[in-house]
Amino acid sequence: MPIPASWPPRLLSVLRIVAGLAFLQHGTSKYFGLPPFPMPAPLPPLLLAAGAIELVGGALLLIGLFTRPVAFIASGMCAVGYFMMHAPKGFFPAENGGEAILLYCFLFLYLAAAGGGVWSVDAARGPRAS
């Protein structure tokens, strides 16, 4: 059964919301220990910067505010994180533990191009906002 033509804009919003929640979780883990972050405190400056992008960016993506620029920044952060932390451990993402961050990178790159969807603050603000 094909997906009705009216669903893609809504599913784009659902994808953004779920990705924003998951990304936000990484920030709350680093800053508030919820869920517990596996590294001891104090965190290195790069992880604190990543946590700030995850916390603020995840919240903004969740509500769909400034989706395109926030997603672009998040995509870049994920690319840097992949090449700094995962790629040195091996070529294949399944080998180096980088599958999730690689998927985040390209998911956010897609959101930077596609926008936040119909259920977003950007959409509510009008066409000039997106």
VENTAGI-V618874 format. One record per pair of residues at least 6 apart in sequence whose C-alpha atoms are under 6 Angstrom apart, sorted by sequence separation. I is the first residue (numbers start at 0). J is the second residue. D is the distance in Angstrom with one decimal. If there is no record, write none. Layout:
<<I/J/D> <I/J/D>>
//
This chain:
<<27/33/5.7> <28/34/5.1> <60/66/5.7> <89/95/5.2> <92/98/5.0> <28/35/5.7> <29/36/5.8> <88/95/5.1> <121/128/5.6> <28/36/5.3> <121/129/5.6> <85/95/5.3> <85/97/5.4> <56/69/5.9> <29/50/5.8> <77/100/5.7> <26/50/4.4> <78/104/5.9> <26/53/4.6> <77/104/5.1> <26/54/4.2> <23/53/5.4> <74/104/4.3> <22/53/5.6> <23/54/4.9> <74/107/5.0> <23/57/4.2> <74/108/5.5> <22/57/5.1> <70/107/4.8> <71/108/5.8> <19/57/4.4> <71/111/5.2> <19/60/4.9> <70/111/5.0> <19/61/4.5> <67/111/4.0> <16/61/4.6> <67/114/5.4> <66/114/5.9> <66/115/5.6> <63/115/5.4> <63/119/4.3> <64/120/5.2> <62/119/5.9> <63/120/5.1> <64/121/5.3> <63/121/5.9> <12/115/5.8> <12/116/4.6> <11/116/5.3> <12/118/5.6> <8/116/5.3> <8/117/5.8>>
//
